[in-house]
């Protein structure tokens, strides 16, 4: 779609210039056409956690999709372990919770950067974990959830 729009804009510009009696500089017209032809349609944009500012209030709303399995109250596990104090805690550290082997044996500390990557696709990040959640694809939503979790004890 982007190629079509870019090509249409380039052609419209050339038609306008020719109708006015002007000429597009020889070195510019092909460059615009070449750019439109070689520009990827939907190039993924990598966003780093450090590029974002989390909003805890918005994160609480996004966390709603996590509440079915996780609680933020200290000592209250659900289907998943409590996330109270998760930021800075090693993986598999809640006593008495039945973690997967993948989580128990992971050499991970849940800092904000690690959570940011994990929350995008938990199964890909930590193969063998039991979390069925597909992840939070929007980087800003992940940053917001982490800001919320940072406020939940620690």
C-alpha positions in Angstrom: 0.0 0.0 0.0 2.8 2.4 0.9 4.5 1.7 -2.5 1.3 2.6 -4.3 0.9 5.8 -2.4 4.6 6.8 -2.9 4.4 6.0 -6.6 1.1 7.9 -6.9 2.7 11.0 -5.2 5.8 10.8 -7.4 3.7 10.5 -10.6 1.4 13.3 -9.6 4.3 15.5 -8.9 5.8 14.8 -12.3 2.5 15.5 -14.0 2.1 18.7 -12.2 5.6 19.9 -13.1 5.1 19.0 -16.8 1.7 20.7 -16.9 3.3 23.9 -15.6 6.1 23.7 -18.1 8.7 23.0 -15.4 11.0 20.0 -15.4 12.0 17.9 -12.5 15.7 17.8 -12.1 17.1 14.7 -13.8 18.8 13.4 -10.7 15.7 13.8 -8.4 12.9 12.1 -10.3 14.5 8.7 -10.5 15.6 8.9 -6.9 12.0 9.4 -5.8 10.8 6.5 -7.9 13.7 4.3 -6.7 13.0 5.1 -3.1 9.3 4.2 -3.5 10.2 1.0 -5.2 12.7 -0.2 -2.6 11.1 1.1 0.6 9.9 -1.9 2.7 6.1 -1.7 3.2 6.0 -2.3 6.9 9.5 -2.2 8.3 9.3 -3.1 12.0 10.5 -0.3 14.3 12.5 -1.5 17.2 11.7 0.4 20.4 13.9 0.1 23.4 12.6 0.3 27.0 15.0 3.3 27.6 13.2 5.2 24.9 9.9 5.1 26.7 8.4 6.6 29.9 6.0 4.3 31.6 2.7 5.6 33.1 1.7 3.6 36.1 -2.0 4.6 35.9 -2.2 3.4 32.3 -0.2 0.3 33.3 -2.8 -0.6 35.9 -5.4 -0.6 33.1 -3.2 -2.7 30.8 -2.5 -5.1 33.8 -6.2 -6.0 33.7 -5.3 -8.6 31.1 -2.9 -10.2 33.6 -5.3 -10.2 36.6 -6.9 -13.5 35.7 -3.7 -15.3 36.7 -1.5 -12.8 38.7 -2.1 -10.7 41.8 0.0 -7.8 43.0 -0.7 -8.3 46.7 2.2 -9.6 48.7 2.0 -13.4 49.4 -1.1 -13.9 47.2 -0.6 -16.3 44.4 -3.1 -17.1 41.7 -2.7 -19.4 38.8 0.6 -17.5 38.4 2.9 -16.2 41.2 2.3 -12.9 42.9 3.9 -10.0 41.0 4.3 -8.0 44.2 7.9 -6.9 44.2 8.6 -8.6 40.9 11.0 -5.9 39.7 14.4 -6.8 40.9 13.4 -10.4 42.0 15.1 -13.5 40.6 12.9 -15.8 38.5 11.3 -18.7 40.4 11.9 -17.1 43.8 8.4 -17.2 45.4 8.6 -20.0 48.0 5.9 -22.6 47.7 4.8 -21.6 44.2 5.0 -24.5 41.7 7.1 -22.9 38.9 7.9 -24.7 35.6 11.4 -26.1 35.4 12.2 -23.4 32.8 11.3 -20.7 35.2 12.9 -22.4 38.3 16.2 -22.9 36.4 16.3 -19.6 34.6 19.2 -17.4 35.5 17.1 -14.2 35.2 16.5 -11.2 37.5 13.3 -9.5 36.6 14.6 -6.0 36.0 12.6 -3.5 33.9 14.6 -4.3 30.7 14.1 -8.0 31.1 10.4 -7.7 31.8 10.1 -5.4 28.8 11.5 -8.1 26.5 9.7 -11.0 28.3 6.3 -9.4 28.2 6.4 -9.0 24.4 6.4 -12.8 23.9 6.8 -14.9 27.1 7.0 -18.3 25.4 9.7 -17.2 23.0 11.7 -15.4 25.7 11.6 -18.4 28.1 10.7 -21.6 26.3 9.1 -24.2 28.5 7.4 -21.8 30.8 3.7 -22.4 31.6 2.4 -19.0 30.9 -0.1 -19.2 28.1 -0.4 -15.4 27.7 0.7 -14.4 24.1 2.3 -11.2 25.3 1.8 -7.5 25.0 2.9 -6.3 21.6 2.7 -2.6 22.1 6.0 -1.3 23.6 4.3 1.6 25.4 1.8 -0.7 27.0 4.7 -2.9 28.2 6.5 0.2 29.7 3.2 1.3 31.4 2.7 -2.2 32.9 6.3 -2.2 34.2 5.8 1.3 35.8 2.7 -0.1 37.5 4.6 -3.2 38.7 7.4 -1.1 40.0 4.9 0.6 42.3 3.7 -2.8 43.7 6.3 -3.3 46.4 9.9 -4.1 46.2 
